[in-house]
Amino acid sequence: MMSDLPEKPILSPTDVWPRVVPLGADGLLVSFSDRLGEAANRAALAFRAAAEEHEIAGLAETATSLASTYLRFDPDRIALGDAETAVRAFVTTRDWFAAPMPAGRRLWHIPCVFDTGLAPQLKEAAAMAGLSPEAAVRSICGTRLRVQTIGFAPGQPYLGELPNCWDIPRQNALTERIPVGAVCVAIRQIVLFSASTPTGWRHVGQTAFRAFRPEADHPFPLRPGDEVEFQPVPAADYDGLLNAGPDGGATSELLP
């Protein structure tokens, strides 16, 4: 389970991070590390929420990646150089690595099948992590995972971080196609697939959870900063979860 204590970012001397650089004709990228890390991800989420609340002049859109926050500005309201000056001043107002997480985050409990043909690469991935399949399931389900970012496909969450033993590489070749709701692992992260696509990540579990719901008023149920706990269920429950609606038997509650 992730600690609530602040961590020092990887390769982050105080005179280097955060970095603010222009991105395109109307955007700025505020980066908190040059690689994925829990502390940098937390800082990016905290900075995004604070930037929106601060209402920086001309700010039109924000988004977070694994270790950065993107800010897009309306060029009819502010020149990019002036926006950069304002953002650089705002960045210095606090230690973002120690800032609190945004309010309104949710904790999701998502049922997941880890046996039979619904988890075709569990044994392989577990062996690479130095675990038995049973220990691998306990490790995954015993770790509260943060939605670090949404990407690759609509609504698709990258969840992390798993313990160090899960720092396993992607496959050398693609799996031709995996189903919606697939739980796949690599590099201490889990991706909960929102679409049926090819992938280089190893398929270790299967949910009935739909992370992309184009028919809904809010098509992305998971948001950056939310947390996820997978709950192991037998394969016999899977059809019932599919019939339980787009949550696939998942429940959620607001985090304090």
N, C-alpha and C positions, 0 to 999 in steps of 0.2 A: 504494500500500500504506500502511496506517495506521502512523504513527510510534509507537514505544513511549515517547516522551518525553511527560511530562505537558503538557497544554495548559491555559491559563487559560479558565475557563468564560465564556460570553457574558453580559454584564451581571451580573457576580458579585462585587461588592465584598465583602470579608470580613465586613462587618457585616450582610449580607443573606442569603447562602447558606451552608449549607443552611437551608431553612425547614421548620419542623415545625408542622403544623396538624391538628386533629381532622378525621376523615372518617367520618361516620356515627356510630352509637352506640357502636361498639367498635373503631374504627380510627384510625390516624395516617398522614399522608402526609408523607414526608420528601423535599423537592424540592431539586434541585441547580442548577436554572436554570428560567427561564420559557419556554424554547424548546429544541428539539433541538440537541444539540452532542455531539461525540465525548467531550469531557472530562466533561460532565454524565452521559452514559450510563455511562461507565466508573465514575464515582463512585457512581452508583445501584447498579450491580452489585456493587461492592466493599462498599458499606454493607450490602446485603442479606445477603451471605455472612457478614460479620462479626457482624451482628445475630443471625443464626441460631447462629453458633458461640458468641457471648457468652451465649446463653440468657437473654435478658431475661425477667424473671418474667412469667408469664401470656401470653407470646407464642404465638399459636396458628397463624398463617399469615403468609406473606410473598409479595410479588410485586413485580416491577419493571415500570415503563413506560419510555418513551423517556428521561426525565430525572428520575424519582422512584422511591422505594421505598415500597410500601404495607405497613403492619404491622397485623395484626388481633389483638386481644387477647381472651382468655376473660374475660367480665365476672364469672364466678363465682370467678375467681382474683385479679383485680386491677381496681381502679377505673380508668376511663380517665384521670382526672387524675393518678393515681399513675404510670400507664404513661407519660404524656406527660412527667412529671418525669424518669423514668428514661431515656427516649429522648433528651431534651434534654441530659442529662448525658453520655450515650454519644456523641452527635454531636460533642461537643467534644473527644473523646479523641485525634483524629488529623485530618490533612488528607486528606479522602476523595478529593480530586482527584488526589492523589499516591499513594493506596493501591494495592497490587497487585491485579490481577484475581483472581477466585476460581480455585481449583484445580479440576481435572477437566474443563476445557473441551476441546472437540474441534475439529479443523480438518477440514472436509468439502470434498471435491473432487467437484463435481456436473457431469456431462456435460449440455450444453445445445445445442439446435439453434437457430441464428440465421438460417436461410434458408428459402426457400419459404413456403408458407402457414402454417407454424408460428410465424412471427415477423411477423405482419401489419402491425405499426406500427413496425417497426425504422427504416425510412427516415424516417418522420415525426419520431420521437423524436430520431434522430441529427441531423436538420436543425435541430431546435430547440436542440440542444446545440452546434451549429456544427461538426458532425463528419460525415464520410462514414460510410456504414454499416460499412465495414471498420474505420475508426478507432474507431467506437462499440463494436464487438465487442471490439477490443483494449483499450479503456478499461475496459469492464465486466469482462472476464476478467483484466485485469492488476491489478485492485483486490481486495485481501482484505477481505471485508465481514464485519462483526460482526453476529450476531443481537442486535439492540438490544432487541427485545421480541417477545412473542408476543401476537397480538391479532386482532380482527375476526372470525376464524373459528377453530375448534379447531386448535391446532398451527401456525398461520400465522405465519411469521417476517417481521418488518420488518428488512431488511438495510441496513447503511450504514457509512460514508457514501461515496458516489461523489465524484469530483472536482467542483469548483465548476461546471464547464460543464453538469452534469446538474441544476442547480437550475431545472428546468422545471416548469410547473404541471400539475395534473391537467387532464383534458379538461373542457369545458363540459357535455358530455352523456355519459351512460353508454354503455359497450359492453354490449349486452344480456346476453352471457354469455361467459365465457372458461373454458377447461378446467382441470382439476386439473393442477398442475405448471407452469402458466404463469408466466413471468418478466416482471414488469411494473415500469415505472419512473415516478417523479415525485419532485420535491423532494429530489434527491440520495439517494434510497432506492430499493431494489428490494423488492418483495413477491413471494415465492414462494407462489403460491396453493395452499392445501390443500383447497379445495372449488371446484366450478364455480359461479360467481356473476357477477352484474353488477359492473362496476367503472368507475371514472373514470380508472384508471391505464392507460398505454399498453403494449400487449402486444408485447414486443420479443424474446422467446425462449421456448423450450418445453423442459421437462425431463420425464423419466418418474419423477421423485422424488415420493414420497407423504409429505407433511409431517404428515398425520394418519392414524393406523393404529388404528382402534377395536378391531380384533381382537387387537392385540398387548398384551403385559404393560406395555410402555412406549409408549403411543400417540403421544407427541410425540418423534420422534428428535432434533429440533433444540431446543436450550435457550438461553435468554438467556446471552450471553457466548461461545457457540460462534462459530466463524468459517467462512466459506464462500468457496471459489474456484470460479467457473464455468469449465468446460473446453469450448471449442467443438468440436462434432462435426458431421459431415455429416448431412443429413436422412435419408440411406439407413440410418443406424444407429438411427433412432428406434424402429422396430418391435422391434428386438432389445433395446433398453433397456427397453421396456415389458414384455418377456417375462423380464427379468432379476430380477424381484421388486420389492418396494416401494422399494428403494434406487435403482432405475433406473440401475444401473451406478455409483452413487456409492461412494466409499471415504472412510474417515475415520481419523484418528489423534489420540492425545492431544497437546495442546499442552504445551510445557514450562512 
